[in-house]
């Protein structure tokens, strides 16, 4: 695995390569687990503010896409298997909020989604910083996600990442600005003042 700045802690003693099928055997504890190119990563809960913002964003997005039959929205328990065909190791991430366009997600999907969402939002916890969250945004884009929002509760900002410019955010929005769904969620906007209220 190419050495990256990780947004969580490598689990000591976890077998390598860790597989998506083994996620179900992990303890149900205070951590969220992800796999990055075969390495098991854990993150503690992100706190009340981050959880509240993620839920609020999911509610705004869900109301918009449901009323227009645009697709499905998942929350912080939705694990997406982002392993590409032929990859020697597996990758599975758990975005705080994700949107998948209509027809891409099976109607009944009891396991992990083996596809890249069209949009993901990650709400940074106080222990996460721009370098590691930039690596995570770039990983999402590399695996087929088209739009990534990295939300910074303490700064009341959102970094907007797009597949058209995968090496850096295309914008950092402030409290007076609004999220835009672009062509991924056409017509969706959300004032950051509503998100951070």
N, C-alpha and C positions, 0 to 999 in steps of 0.2 A: 504494500500500500504506500502511495506517495505520502510523505509526512505532511500533515495539515494541522492547523490549529483547530482543536476540537472544542465544541460548545458544551461538552459534558466530560465526564471522567471515564477513562478506560476501566472496565471492571477487572480488578486484579484476579488472576487465576482463571479467567474465563478461557475456555478452549478456543483455539484458533485453527481454522476459520470457523466462526460462529455462523449458524445457518438460521434462516427465517423460520423453518419448521421447529426450531428449538425455543423460539420466543415463548410459546405456550407453556413451557416447563419452568419458566422463571417464577420466583416467588412474587406473590401479590403484596407488594410493600410500597413504600413511599416514593419509589423511583419510577420514571418513565425510561424504557429501554429502547435503544435504536441500534442498528447494525450499520457500520460504515466499512465497506470493503472487507468484510469478514471479522472486524473488531467489534466487540460488544461495548456499547457506550451507555452510561446511565446518567440521568439528570434528576436532581431533587425537584420537588414541587416548586413552582415559580412564584407563589405568593398570591395574595388576594387581589391586588391591583391588576396583575397580569392576567389572572383568571377572569376577572370581571371584564376587562377589555376584550379578551378573546371571545367570551360569551356574547358580549354586545355586538362585536363585529360579525360573529356567526349568525346572530339573530337578524341583523340588518341584511346580510347577504341571503339568508334563507328566505326571508319575506319577499325579497326582490325576485329571486330565481324561481321560487315555488309559484308565485302568481303568474309567471310567464312561461312555466314549464321548460326552463332553460337547463335544468340538470339537478345534481345532488350536492348537498353541503354536508361535510362531516366535521366532527369536533376533535378534541385533543386525545381521544382514544382510537382514532382511525389510523391504523398502520398501513402504509403503502410500501409494497415490495418493489423497489426501483432497480432491481437487478436486471442488467441488459443481457440478452441472449449471448451466450459464449463467455460471459464474465467468469473468471475463476473463483471469485468470492462474491458473497451476496451483500446487498445494501437494502435496508428498510428504514424509513423515517416516519416520524409521527408528527405531522404539522399540527399547530394549534387550531387552525381552521383550513379546510380545503374545499375546493369546488371542482366538480367533474361535470363536463358538459353532457347533456342528455344523450342517452344511448351508449355511452362509454362504460358505465358501471352496471354490472348485472343487477337485475331486480332483487335477487336474493344473493347475498354475498356474506356468508357467515365467517369466512376467513379474512385473510389480509388481501387488500386490493393489489393485484399484480398489474399495475399501470401507474403512470405518472398523472397526478391531478393536473388540471389546466391552470389552476391558481392555488397557491398556498400562502398562508399568513403565519408568521412566527412572532410571538410576543416575547421579547427579550426579558429575561429575569435580571435582577440586580447583579447576579454573578456572571452575566454574559456581556461581552464587549464586541465592538465592531469587527475586529479581525476574524474572530471565529464565526460570527454570524454572517460575515461576507463569504467565508468558505462554505458555510451551509447553503446560502443562497445560490452560490455558483454550482454547488453539487446538485441542487434541485434543478437548475437550468440545464446542466449537463445531462441529466436523466430525463429530460423531456417536459418539465414544467415550463409554462410560457410566461407566467407572471408571478412574482414573489413580492410580498409585502413584509418587511421586517419592522415591527412596531416597537418603539422605545418609550415605554410609559413614563420614565423619569424625565425624559427630555421633551415629551409630547411631540414626537416626530415619527415619521415613517419613511424608511428607505424603500424606494420602488426599484425593483430589478425586473428586467425584461429579457426575453430570449434574443431579441434583436441586438442587445448590448450586454453580453453575459459577463464581462470582466469588471464592471463597476455599476453602482446604482445609476439609473437614468435621472433620478431626482431624489432629494430629501425634502419631504413636505413638512411644513410647520403647522401650528394650531389653526391658522387662518385659512388653510388650504383644504382640499378635498381629495380623497381617494378616487381613482377613476378605473373602471373595469376594462377600458379600452375595447379591443375586439374580442377579448376573452370572456367578459361578461358585459355585452353591449348595453349601454345606457345606465349601468350601475355607477352611482356616485355616493360618497359618504363623507360629510364634513368631519374633519378631525375634531372639531369642537364637540360634536355629538359623541364621538368615540371616546374621548378623554374626559367627558363630563362626569 
